[in-house]
Amino acid sequence: IPNAFTLERGGENAFFRPEFSFIPVTYEFRVYSRGGVLLFQTSDYATGWDGRSNGTLVPVGVYLYSLRLTTPTGRTEARRGTVTILP
């Protein structure tokens, strides 16, 4: 899972999303502010966060994410971490 990305510059670093070598059976990805406010969520593994909340770009800084998925072998995985939006 990457730990940083840039906003509105295009290219591969313009979105934050986990990358996999498989297609998850189930998938739930969320991004929160450091205060715990939900900014983004998706159940589509191909959709990444573009650094917006309610259509507005969030400030440069550190954000929290949570990821829960089921692998093709039926194993449930959960991860939490931080991502930094770079200027």
Summary of the structure (lengths in Angstrom):
residues: 87
radius of gyration: 12.8
end to end distance: 19.7
largest distance: 39.3
contacts: 217
relative contact order: 0.31
helix: 0%
strand: 48%
